[in-house]
Amino acid sequence: MGVAGLAHAIVSSQGGLKQLQLAASFERMNADQGAAIAKLVDSAQASLKSLANVGAGLGGKVNVSA
């Protein structure tokens, strides 16, 4: 393997390393986003549970046009 071949191998491996770093970064962002969505769904379910105790028909005729 000549000097040019060795240089090419080094440059190629550095490019591959950068791709792996970017892939890891994207995976961390996806994991964070998934956790945020799960938290949002949990809080929405908690809100619905608290509304389950409201009397039937309450708020059915609220004027929201103002």
N, CA, C, O and CB atoms as a CASP TS submission, in Angstrom:
PFRMAT TS
TARGET T0000
AUTHOR 0000-0000-0000
METHOD Language model
MODEL 1
PARENT N/A
ATOM      1  N   MET     1       0.861  -1.167   0.000  1.00  0.00           N
ATOM      2  CA  MET     1       0.000   0.000   0.000  1.00  0.00           C
ATOM      3  C   MET     1       0.907   1.230   0.000  1.00  0.00           C
ATOM      4  O   MET     1       1.791   1.378   0.844  1.00  0.00           O
ATOM      5  CB  MET     1      -0.980  -0.002   1.234  1.00  0.00           C
ATOM      6  N   GLY     2       0.663   2.093  -0.961  1.00  0.00           N
ATOM      7  CA  GLY     2       1.469   3.295  -1.076  1.00  0.00           C
ATOM      8  C   GLY     2       0.961   4.402  -0.169  1.00  0.00           C
ATOM      9  O   GLY     2      -0.025   4.251   0.551  1.00  0.00           O
ATOM     10  N   VAL     3       1.673   5.520  -0.233  1.00  0.00           N
ATOM     11  CA  VAL     3       1.314   6.676   0.592  1.00  0.00           C
ATOM     12  C   VAL     3      -0.072   7.195   0.204  1.00  0.00           C
ATOM     13  O   VAL     3      -0.861   7.569   1.072  1.00  0.00           O
ATOM     14  CB  VAL     3       2.371   7.801   0.446  1.00  0.00           C
ATOM     15  N   ALA     4      -0.365   7.217  -1.080  1.00  0.00           N
ATOM     16  CA  ALA     4      -1.664   7.707  -1.535  1.00  0.00           C
ATOM     17  C   ALA     4      -2.788   6.795  -1.027  1.00  0.00           C
ATOM     18  O   ALA     4      -3.837   7.278  -0.604  1.00  0.00           O
ATOM     19  CB  ALA     4      -1.699   7.796  -3.079  1.00  0.00           C
ATOM     20  N   GLY     5      -2.568   5.500  -1.070  1.00  0.00           N
ATOM     21  CA  GLY     5      -3.573   4.560  -0.585  1.00  0.00           C
ATOM     22  C   GLY     5      -3.811   4.704   0.908  1.00  0.00           C
ATOM     23  O   GLY     5      -4.946   4.630   1.379  1.00  0.00           O
ATOM     24  N   LEU     6      -2.728   4.911   1.644  1.00  0.00           N
ATOM     25  CA  LEU     6      -2.842   5.104   3.092  1.00  0.00           C
ATOM     26  C   LEU     6      -3.593   6.397   3.414  1.00  0.00           C
ATOM     27  O   LEU     6      -4.442   6.428   4.305  1.00  0.00           O
ATOM     28  CB  LEU     6      -1.446   5.126   3.742  1.00  0.00           C
ATOM     29  N   ALA     7      -3.272   7.456   2.683  1.00  0.00           N
ATOM     30  CA  ALA     7      -3.958   8.735   2.885  1.00  0.00           C
ATOM     31  C   ALA     7      -5.446   8.598   2.570  1.00  0.00           C
ATOM     32  O   ALA     7      -6.289   9.142   3.282  1.00  0.00           O
ATOM     33  CB  ALA     7      -3.324   9.836   2.008  1.00  0.00           C
ATOM     34  N   HIS     8      -5.762   7.873   1.505  1.00  0.00           N
ATOM     35  CA  HIS     8      -7.163   7.662   1.132  1.00  0.00           C
ATOM     36  C   HIS     8      -7.891   6.890   2.226  1.00  0.00           C
ATOM     37  O   HIS     8      -9.032   7.218   2.552  1.00  0.00           O
ATOM     38  CB  HIS     8      -7.263   6.908  -0.213  1.00  0.00           C
ATOM     39  N   ALA     9      -7.263   5.887   2.791  1.00  0.00           N
ATOM     40  CA  ALA     9      -7.881   5.089   3.852  1.00  0.00           C
ATOM     41  C   ALA     9      -8.146   5.940   5.092  1.00  0.00           C
ATOM     42  O   ALA     9      -9.186   5.799   5.735  1.00  0.00           O
ATOM     43  CB  ALA     9      -6.985   3.893   4.214  1.00  0.00           C
ATOM     44  N   ILE    10      -7.211   6.817   5.424  1.00  0.00           N
ATOM     45  CA  ILE    10      -7.383   7.680   6.601  1.00  0.00           C
ATOM     46  C   ILE    10      -8.539   8.655   6.385  1.00  0.00           C
ATOM     47  O   ILE    10      -9.374   8.839   7.271  1.00  0.00           O
ATOM     48  CB  ILE    10      -6.078   8.457   6.901  1.00  0.00           C
ATOM     49  N   VAL    11      -8.584   9.277   5.212  1.00  0.00           N
ATOM     50  CA  VAL    11      -9.648  10.238   4.914  1.00  0.00           C
ATOM     51  C   VAL    11     -11.005   9.539   4.896  1.00  0.00           C
ATOM     52  O   VAL    11     -11.996  10.083   5.384  1.00  0.00           O
ATOM     53  CB  VAL    11      -9.386  10.936   3.560  1.00  0.00           C
ATOM     54  N   SER    12     -11.047   8.343   4.337  1.00  0.00           N
ATOM     55  CA  SER    12     -12.311   7.595   4.290  1.00  0.00           C
ATOM     56  C   SER    12     -12.787   7.222   5.687  1.00  0.00           C
ATOM     57  O   SER    12     -13.979   7.307   5.983  1.00  0.00           O
ATOM     58  CB  SER    12     -12.153   6.329   3.440  1.00  0.00           C
ATOM     59  N   SER    13     -11.866   6.811   6.541  1.00  0.00           N
ATOM     60  CA  SER    13     -12.270   6.431   7.900  1.00  0.00           C
ATOM     61  C   SER    13     -12.741   7.640   8.688  1.00  0.00           C
ATOM     62  O   SER    13     -13.638   7.518   9.523  1.00  0.00           O
ATOM     63  CB  SER    13     -11.112   5.749   8.636  1.00  0.00           C
ATOM     64  N   GLN    14     -12.158   8.802   8.440  1.00  0.00           N
ATOM     65  CA  GLN    14     -12.610  10.019   9.131  1.00  0.00           C
ATOM     66  C   GLN    14     -14.022  10.401   8.679  1.00  0.00           C
ATOM     67  O   GLN    14     -14.835  10.859   9.481  1.00  0.00           O
ATOM     68  CB  GLN    14     -11.629  11.192   8.867  1.00  0.00           C
ATOM     69  N   GLY    15     -14.303  10.208   7.390  1.00  0.00           N
ATOM     70  CA  GLY    15     -15.653  10.476   6.881  1.00  0.00           C
ATOM     71  C   GLY    15     -16.667   9.527   7.496  1.00  0.00           C
ATOM     72  O   GLY    15     -17.779   9.938   7.827  1.00  0.00           O
ATOM     73  N   GLY    16     -16.300   8.274   7.652  1.00  0.00           N
ATOM     74  CA  GLY    16     -17.189   7.298   8.276  1.00  0.00           C
ATOM     75  C   GLY    16     -17.445   7.624   9.728  1.00  0.00           C
ATOM     76  O   GLY    16     -18.562   7.455  10.218  1.00  0.00           O
ATOM     77  N   LEU    17     -16.425   8.089  10.420  1.00  0.00           N
ATOM     78  CA  LEU    17     -16.577   8.480  11.823  1.00  0.00           C
ATOM     79  C   LEU    17     -17.554   9.643  11.956  1.00  0.00           C
ATOM     80  O   LEU    17     -18.383   9.659  12.865  1.00  0.00           O
ATOM     81  CB  LEU    17     -15.213   8.859  12.428  1.00  0.00           C
ATOM     82  N   LYS    18     -17.459  10.606  11.061  1.00  0.00           N
ATOM     83  CA  LYS    18     -18.372  11.763  11.093  1.00  0.00           C
ATOM     84  C   LYS    18     -19.808  11.302  10.852  1.00  0.00           C
ATOM     85  O   LYS    18     -20.734  11.812  11.482  1.00  0.00           O
ATOM     86  CB  LYS    18     -17.960  12.823  10.028  1.00  0.00           C
ATOM     87  N   GLN    19     -20.000  10.338   9.944  1.00  0.00           N
ATOM     88  CA  GLN    19     -21.344   9.816   9.696  1.00  0.00           C
ATOM     89  C   GLN    19     -21.903   9.131  10.942  1.00  0.00           C
ATOM     90  O   GLN    19     -23.080   9.288  11.268  1.00  0.00           O
ATOM     91  CB  GLN    19     -21.328   8.834   8.516  1.00  0.00           C
ATOM     92  N   LEU    20     -21.066   8.381  11.625  1.00  0.00           N
ATOM     93  CA  LEU    20     -21.510   7.718  12.849  1.00  0.00           C
ATOM     94  C   LEU    20     -21.869   8.736  13.930  1.00  0.00           C
ATOM     95  O   LEU    20     -22.842   8.545  14.660  1.00  0.00           O
ATOM     96  CB  LEU    20     -20.423   6.769  13.362  1.00  0.00           C
ATOM     97  N   GLN    21     -21.104   9.799  14.037  1.00  0.00           N
ATOM     98  CA  GLN    21     -21.403  10.841  15.023  1.00  0.00           C
ATOM     99  C   GLN    21     -22.741  11.514  14.718  1.00  0.00           C
ATOM    100  O   GLN    21     -23.533  11.770  15.626  1.00  0.00           O
ATOM    101  CB  GLN    21     -20.277  11.891  15.051  1.00  0.00           C
ATOM    102  N   LEU    22     -22.990  11.796  13.443  1.00  0.00           N
ATOM    103  CA  LEU    22     -24.264  12.406  13.058  1.00  0.00           C
ATOM    104  C   LEU    22     -25.431  11.451  13.318  1.00  0.00           C
ATOM    105  O   LEU    22     -26.484  11.872  13.796  1.00  0.00           O
ATOM    106  CB  LEU    22     -24.234  12.813  11.575  1.00  0.00           C
ATOM    107  N   ALA    23     -25.246  10.181  13.007  1.00  0.00           N
ATOM    108  CA  ALA    23     -26.303   9.198  13.247  1.00  0.00           C
ATOM    109  C   ALA    23     -26.626   9.104  14.738  1.00  0.00           C
ATOM    110  O   ALA    23     -27.796   9.029  15.113  1.00  0.00           O
ATOM    111  CB  ALA    23     -25.889   7.817  12.706  1.00  0.00           C
ATOM    112  N   ALA    24     -25.610   9.107  15.579  1.00  0.00           N
ATOM    113  CA  ALA    24     -25.832   9.056  17.030  1.00  0.00           C
ATOM    114  C   ALA    24     -26.570  10.302  17.505  1.00  0.00           C
ATOM    115  O   ALA    24     -27.442  10.219  18.369  1.00  0.00           O
ATOM    116  CB  ALA    24     -24.491   8.917  17.780  1.00  0.00           C
ATOM    117  N   SER    25     -26.224  11.443  16.945  1.00  0.00           N
ATOM    118  CA  SER    25     -26.899  12.696  17.314  1.00  0.00           C
ATOM    119  C   SER    25     -28.378  12.647  16.936  1.00  0.00           C
ATOM    120  O   SER    25     -29.232  13.056  17.722  1.00  0.00           O
ATOM    121  CB  SER    25     -26.217  13.901  16.630  1.00  0.00           C
ATOM    122  N   PHE    26     -28.683  12.148  15.738  1.00  0.00           N
ATOM    123  CA  PHE    26     -30.076  12.039  15.305  1.00  0.00           C
ATOM    124  C   PHE    26     -30.849  11.063  16.192  1.00  0.00           C
ATOM    125  O   PHE    26     -32.009  11.313  16.519  1.00  0.00           O
ATOM    126  CB  PHE    26     -30.148  11.590  13.837  1.00  0.00           C
ATOM    127  N   GLU    27     -30.234   9.981  16.575  1.00  0.00           N
ATOM    128  CA  GLU    27     -30.906   9.011  17.445  1.00  0.00           C
ATOM    129  C   GLU    27     -31.216   9.617  18.811  1.00  0.00           C
ATOM    130  O   GLU    27     -32.279   9.357  19.375  1.00  0.00           O
ATOM    131  CB  GLU    27     -30.040   7.754  17.613  1.00  0.00           C
ATOM    132  N   ARG    28     -30.302  10.421  19.346  1.00  0.00           N
ATOM    133  CA  ARG    28     -30.557  11.080  20.634  1.00  0.00           C
ATOM    134  C   ARG    28     -31.729  12.053  20.506  1.00  0.00           C
ATOM    135  O   ARG    28     -32.568  12.136  21.403  1.00  0.00           O
ATOM    136  CB  ARG    28     -29.290  11.828  21.130  1.00  0.00           C
ATOM    137  N   MET    29     -31.788  12.794  19.386  1.00  0.00           N
ATOM    138  CA  MET    29     -32.893  13.731  19.188  1.00  0.00           C
ATOM    139  C   MET    29     -34.215  12.978  19.081  1.00  0.00           C
ATOM    140  O   MET    29     -35.224  13.417  19.633  1.00  0.00           O
ATOM    141  CB  MET    29     -32.660  14.588  17.927  1.00  0.00           C
ATOM    142  N   ASN    30     -34.218  11.851  18.377  1.00  0.00           N
ATOM    143  CA  ASN    30     -35.447  11.059  18.244  1.00  0.00           C
ATOM    144  C   ASN    30     -35.883  10.516  19.594  1.00  0.00           C
ATOM    145  O   ASN    30     -37.077  10.501  19.893  1.00  0.00           O
ATOM    146  CB  ASN    30     -35.245   9.903  17.251  1.00  0.00           C
ATOM    147  N   ALA    31     -34.945  10.071  20.411  1.00  0.00           N
ATOM    148  CA  ALA    31     -35.281   9.547  21.735  1.00  0.00           C
ATOM    149  C   ALA    31     -35.859  10.652  22.613  1.00  0.00           C
ATOM    150  O   ALA    31     -36.829  10.423  23.334  1.00  0.00           O
ATOM    151  CB  ALA    31     -34.038   8.926  22.406  1.00  0.00           C
ATOM    152  N   ASP    32     -35.272  11.850  22.560  1.00  0.00           N
ATOM    153  CA  ASP    32     -35.786  12.979  23.340  1.00  0.00           C
ATOM    154  C   ASP    32     -37.190  13.354  22.892  1.00  0.00           C
ATOM    155  O   ASP    32     -38.056  13.657  23.713  1.00  0.00           O
ATOM    156  CB  ASP    32     -34.853  14.189  23.213  1.00  0.00           C
ATOM    157  N   GLN    33     -37.405  13.331  21.582  1.00  0.00           N
ATOM    158  CA  GLN    33     -38.717  13.679  21.050  1.00  0.00           C
ATOM    159  C   GLN    33     -39.759  12.643  21.476  1.00  0.00           C
ATOM    160  O   GLN    33     -40.889  12.996  21.815  1.00  0.00           O
ATOM    161  CB  GLN    33     -38.665  13.788  19.514  1.00  0.00           C
ATOM    162  N   GLY    34     -39.380  11.382  21.457  1.00  0.00           N
ATOM    163  CA  GLY    34     -40.304  10.332  21.890  1.00  0.00           C
ATOM    164  C   GLY    34     -40.682  10.485  23.348  1.00  0.00           C
ATOM    165  O   GLY    34     -41.837  10.267  23.714  1.00  0.00           O
ATOM    166  N   ALA    35     -39.726  10.856  24.188  1.00  0.00           N
ATOM    167  CA  ALA    35     -40.009  11.061  25.611  1.00  0.00           C
ATOM    168  C   ALA    35     -40.949  12.245  25.800  1.00  0.00           C
ATOM    169  O   ALA    35     -41.840  12.194  26.649  1.00  0.00           O
ATOM    170  CB  ALA    35     -38.702  11.286  26.401  1.00  0.00           C
ATOM    171  N   ALA    36     -40.766  13.302  25.027  1.00  0.00           N
ATOM    172  CA  ALA    36     -41.631  14.478  25.136  1.00  0.00           C
ATOM    173  C   ALA    36     -43.058  14.135  24.713  1.00  0.00           C
ATOM    174  O   ALA    36     -44.016  14.604  25.327  1.00  0.00           O
ATOM    175  CB  ALA    36     -41.083  15.634  24.276  1.00  0.00           C
ATOM    176  N   ILE    37     -43.200  13.329  23.678  1.00  0.00           N
ATOM    177  CA  ILE    37     -44.540  12.935  23.225  1.00  0.00           C
ATOM    178  C   ILE    37     -45.218  12.068  24.276  1.00  0.00           C
ATOM    179  O   ILE    37     -46.409  12.231  24.540  1.00  0.00           O
ATOM    180  CB  ILE    37     -44.465  12.182  21.878  1.00  0.00           C
ATOM    181  N   ALA    38     -44.471  11.149  24.876  1.00  0.00           N
ATOM    182  CA  ALA    38     -45.038  10.295  25.927  1.00  0.00           C
ATOM    183  C   ALA    38     -45.499  11.134  27.110  1.00  0.00           C
ATOM    184  O   ALA    38     -46.549  10.858  27.690  1.00  0.00           O
ATOM    185  CB  ALA    38     -44.008   9.247  26.390  1.00  0.00           C
ATOM    186  N   LYS    39     -44.737  12.144  27.472  1.00  0.00           N
ATOM    187  CA  LYS    39     -45.109  13.019  28.590  1.00  0.00           C
ATOM    188  C   LYS    39     -46.375  13.809  28.250  1.00  0.00           C
ATOM    189  O   LYS    39     -47.240  13.996  29.106  1.00  0.00           O
ATOM    190  CB  LYS    39     -43.948  13.988  28.936  1.00  0.00           C
ATOM    191  N   LEU    40     -46.484  14.271  27.008  1.00  0.00           N
ATOM    192  CA  LEU    40     -47.662  15.011  26.569  1.00  0.00           C
ATOM    193  C   LEU    40     -48.906  14.129  26.616  1.00  0.00           C
ATOM    194  O   LEU    40     -49.963  14.569  27.069  1.00  0.00           O
ATOM    195  CB  LEU    40     -47.453  15.557  25.153  1.00  0.00           C
ATOM    196  N   VAL    41     -48.787  12.897  26.153  1.00  0.00           N
ATOM    197  CA  VAL    41     -49.919  11.969  26.170  1.00  0.00           C
ATOM    198  C   VAL    41     -50.334  11.663  27.608  1.00  0.00           C
ATOM    199  O   VAL    41     -51.526  11.606  27.910  1.00  0.00           O
ATOM    200  CB  VAL    41     -49.564  10.662  25.426  1.00  0.00           C
ATOM    201  N   ASP    42     -49.362  11.467  28.490  1.00  0.00           N
ATOM    202  CA  ASP    42     -49.678  11.196  29.893  1.00  0.00           C
ATOM    203  C   ASP    42     -50.436  12.356  30.530  1.00  0.00           C
ATOM    204  O   ASP    42     -51.402  12.143  31.263  1.00  0.00           O
ATOM    205  CB  ASP    42     -48.399  10.917  30.679  1.00  0.00           C
ATOM    206  N   SER    43     -49.997  13.585  30.250  1.00  0.00           N
ATOM    207  CA  SER    43     -50.684  14.732  30.854  1.00  0.00           C
ATOM    208  C   SER    43     -52.080  14.902  30.263  1.00  0.00           C
ATOM    209  O   SER    43     -52.998  15.318  30.971  1.00  0.00           O
ATOM    210  CB  SER    43     -49.864  16.019  30.650  1.00  0.00           C
ATOM    211  N   ALA    44     -52.256  14.590  28.986  1.00  0.00           N
ATOM    212  CA  ALA    44     -53.588  14.668  28.377  1.00  0.00           C
ATOM    213  C   ALA    44     -54.520  13.637  29.002  1.00  0.00           C
ATOM    214  O   ALA    44     -55.693  13.926  29.242  1.00  0.00           O
ATOM    215  CB  ALA    44     -53.504  14.455  26.851  1.00  0.00           C
ATOM    216  N   GLN    45     -54.010  12.441  29.265  1.00  0.00           N
ATOM    217  CA  GLN    45     -54.831  11.417  29.903  1.00  0.00           C
ATOM    218  C   GLN    45     -55.213  11.829  31.328  1.00  0.00           C
ATOM    219  O   GLN    45     -56.334  11.575  31.769  1.00  0.00           O
ATOM    220  CB  GLN    45     -54.087  10.073  29.921  1.00  0.00           C
ATOM    221  N   ALA    46     -54.291  12.457  32.038  1.00  0.00           N
ATOM    222  CA  ALA    46     -54.590  12.928  33.394  1.00  0.00           C
ATOM    223  C   ALA    46     -55.677  13.998  33.354  1.00  0.00           C
ATOM    224  O   ALA    46     -56.550  14.028  34.221  1.00  0.00           O
ATOM    225  CB  ALA    46     -53.316  13.483  34.073  1.00  0.00           C
ATOM    226  N   SER    47     -55.629  14.868  32.361  1.00  0.00           N
ATOM    227  CA  SER    47     -56.656  15.914  32.224  1.00  0.00           C
ATOM    228  C   SER    47     -58.015  15.298  31.934  1.00  0.00           C
ATOM    229  O   SER    47     -59.029  15.742  32.470  1.00  0.00           O
ATOM    230  CB  SER    47     -56.278  16.907  31.105  1.00  0.00           C
ATOM    231  N   LEU    48     -58.037  14.279  31.088  1.00  0.00           N
ATOM    232  CA  LEU    48     -59.305  13.624  30.771  1.00  0.00           C
ATOM    233  C   LEU    48     -59.884  12.917  31.991  1.00  0.00           C
ATOM    234  O   LEU    48     -61.100  12.895  32.182  1.00  0.00           O
ATOM    235  CB  LEU    48     -59.116  12.625  29.631  1.00  0.00           C
ATOM    236  N   LYS    49     -59.020  12.345  32.808  1.00  0.00           N
ATOM    237  CA  LYS    49     -59.500  11.672  34.020  1.00  0.00           C
ATOM    238  C   LYS    49     -60.136  12.676  34.981  1.00  0.00           C
ATOM    239  O   LYS    49     -61.133  12.363  35.632  1.00  0.00           O
ATOM    240  CB  LYS    49     -58.342  10.927  34.720  1.00  0.00           C
ATOM    241  N   SER    50     -59.567  13.874  35.072  1.00  0.00           N
ATOM    242  CA  SER    50     -60.137  14.871  35.978  1.00  0.00           C
ATOM    243  C   SER    50     -61.463  15.393  35.434  1.00  0.00           C
ATOM    244  O   SER    50     -62.333  15.795  36.206  1.00  0.00           O
ATOM    245  CB  SER    50     -59.152  16.035  36.191  1.00  0.00           C
ATOM    246  N   LEU    51     -61.623  15.390  34.108  1.00  0.00           N
ATOM    247  CA  LEU    51     -62.891  15.837  33.524  1.00  0.00           C
ATOM    248  C   LEU    51     -63.970  14.771  33.604  1.00  0.00           C
ATOM    249  O   LEU    51     -65.143  15.074  33.386  1.00  0.00           O
ATOM    250  CB  LEU    51     -62.686  16.242  32.079  1.00  0.00           C
ATOM    251  N   ALA    52     -63.612  13.549  33.906  1.00  0.00           N
ATOM    252  CA  ALA    52     -64.589  12.466  33.998  1.00  0.00           C
ATOM    253  C   ALA    52     -65.549  12.690  35.163  1.00  0.00           C
ATOM    254  O   ALA    52     -66.657  12.155  35.153  1.00  0.00           O
ATOM    255  CB  ALA    52     -63.877  11.118  34.153  1.00  0.00           C
ATOM    256  N   ASN    53     -65.151  13.458  36.153  1.00  0.00           N
ATOM    257  CA  ASN    53     -65.989  13.706  37.324  1.00  0.00           C
ATOM    258  C   ASN    53     -66.953  14.871  37.136  1.00  0.00           C
ATOM    259  O   ASN    53     -67.750  15.153  38.030  1.00  0.00           O
ATOM    260  CB  ASN    53     -65.121  13.967  38.521  1.00  0.00           C
ATOM    261  N   VAL    54     -66.900  15.547  36.005  1.00  0.00           N
ATOM    262  CA  VAL    54     -67.771  16.692  35.739  1.00  0.00           C
ATOM    263  C   VAL    54     -69.171  16.173  35.419  1.00  0.00           C
ATOM    264  O   VAL    54     -69.327  15.127  34.788  1.00  0.00           O
ATOM    265  CB  VAL    54     -67.215  17.570  34.564  1.00  0.00           C
ATOM    266  N   GLY    55     -70.168  16.903  35.855  1.00  0.00           N
ATOM    267  CA  GLY    55     -71.552  16.495  35.631  1.00  0.00           C
ATOM    268  C   GLY    55     -71.921  16.429  34.162  1.00  0.00           C
ATOM    269  O   GLY    55     -71.330  17.127  33.338  1.00  0.00           O
ATOM    270  N   ALA    56     -72.882  15.605  33.835  1.00  0.00           N
ATOM    271  CA  ALA    56     -73.330  15.434  32.453  1.00  0.00           C
ATOM    272  C   ALA    56     -73.911  16.736  31.925  1.00  0.00           C
ATOM    273  O   ALA    56     -74.695  17.386  32.617  1.00  0.00           O
ATOM    274  CB  ALA    56     -74.371  14.303  32.351  1.00  0.00           C
ATOM    275  N   GLY    57     -73.545  17.122  30.726  1.00  0.00           N
ATOM    276  CA  GLY    57     -74.076  18.316  30.074  1.00  0.00           C
ATOM    277  C   GLY    57     -73.406  19.608  30.480  1.00  0.00           C
ATOM    278  O   GLY    57     -73.736  20.660  29.933  1.00  0.00           O
ATOM    279  N   LEU    58     -72.486  19.570  31.411  1.00  0.00           N
ATOM    280  CA  LEU    58     -71.810  20.789  31.854  1.00  0.00           C
ATOM    281  C   LEU    58     -70.921  21.326  30.739  1.00  0.00           C
ATOM    282  O   LEU    58     -70.065  20.605  30.225  1.00  0.00           O
ATOM    283  CB  LEU    58     -70.976  20.523  33.129  1.00  0.00           C
ATOM    284  N   GLY    59     -71.117  22.576  30.365  1.00  0.00           N
ATOM    285  CA  GLY    59     -70.326  23.195  29.313  1.00  0.00           C
ATOM    286  C   GLY    59     -70.817  22.900  27.925  1.00  0.00           C
ATOM    287  O   GLY    59     -70.165  23.260  26.945  1.00  0.00           O
ATOM    288  N   GLY    60     -71.936  22.259  27.824  1.00  0.00           N
ATOM    289  CA  GLY    60     -72.483  21.894  26.514  1.00  0.00           C
ATOM    290  C   GLY    60     -72.996  23.082  25.723  1.00  0.00           C
ATOM    291  O   GLY    60     -73.023  23.035  24.493  1.00  0.00           O
ATOM    292  N   LYS    61     -73.403  24.145  26.401  1.00  0.00           N
ATOM    293  CA  LYS    61     -73.973  25.300  25.703  1.00  0.00           C
ATOM    294  C   LYS    61     -73.190  26.565  26.009  1.00  0.00           C
ATOM    295  O   LYS    61     -73.775  27.599  26.331  1.00  0.00           O
ATOM    296  CB  LYS    61     -75.442  25.490  26.088  1.00  0.00           C
ATOM    297  N   VAL    62     -71.889  26.488  25.913  1.00  0.00           N
ATOM    298  CA  VAL    62     -71.033  27.640  26.182  1.00  0.00           C
ATOM    299  C   VAL    62     -70.876  28.440  24.897  1.00  0.00           C
ATOM    300  O   VAL    62     -70.609  27.871  23.839  1.00  0.00           O
ATOM    301  CB  VAL    62     -69.643  27.196  26.736  1.00  0.00           C
ATOM    302  N   ASN    63     -71.041  29.759  24.984  1.00  0.00           N
ATOM    303  CA  ASN    63     -70.895  30.629  23.833  1.00  0.00           C
ATOM    304  C   ASN    63     -69.417  30.978  23.673  1.00  0.00           C
ATOM    305  O   ASN    63     -68.860  31.718  24.484  1.00  0.00           O
ATOM    306  CB  ASN    63     -71.765  31.911  23.985  1.00  0.00           C
ATOM    307  N   VAL    64     -68.794  30.451  22.642  1.00  0.00           N
ATOM    308  CA  VAL    64     -67.361  30.704  22.422  1.00  0.00           C
ATOM    309  C   VAL    64     -67.124  31.615  21.221  1.00  0.00           C
ATOM    310  O   VAL    64     -66.002  31.702  20.723  1.00  0.00           O
ATOM    311  CB  VAL    64     -66.617  29.382  22.220  1.00  0.00           C
ATOM    312  N   SER    65     -68.161  32.288  20.756  1.00  0.00           N
ATOM    313  CA  SER    65     -68.034  33.137  19.573  1.00  0.00           C
ATOM    314  C   SER    65     -67.442  34.508  19.901  1.00  0.00           C
ATOM    315  O   SER    65     -67.059  35.236  18.985  1.00  0.00           O
ATOM    316  CB  SER    65     -69.388  33.311  18.916  1.00  0.00           C
ATOM    317  N   ALA    66     -67.359  34.872  21.149  1.00  0.00           N
ATOM    318  CA  ALA    66     -66.877  36.202  21.532  1.00  0.00           C
ATOM    319  C   ALA    66     -65.397  36.329  21.419  1.00  0.00           C
ATOM    320  O   ALA    66     -64.844  37.390  21.708  1.00  0.00           O
ATOM    321  CB  ALA    66     -67.287  36.528  22.922  1.00  0.00           C
TER
END
